Amino acid sequence: MRAAVEPSPCRHSTAQSSFLFLDTTALGNVLEHNIPELHGRQDLYRQLWKDLFSRGLVSPGSMNVTVSGSELGAKRTSAMGDAFLKFIAEPAR
């Protein structure tokens, strides 16, 4: 989920326009770039994304969205997602 906070966008897109259709390739490439263990595991990370969305931790709800290329690296966690990450990152007391 940390990759949804400040993802590093991939730089190997071949799109020529300022808008990209994000299917499992564009947003998936961003996830795979930030979490190499997910490489080639689209079924897994699409389901994980749906689960995180259903719990109000990330948005948008689908990996199939249209955004500008500069938005590939945009934060995708909700306020609740940010709070959850902060909570699990704090050392036990």
Beta strands, then each sheet from edge to edge (+ up, - down):
strand 1: 19-22
strand 2: 65-68
sheet 1: 1+ 2-
end
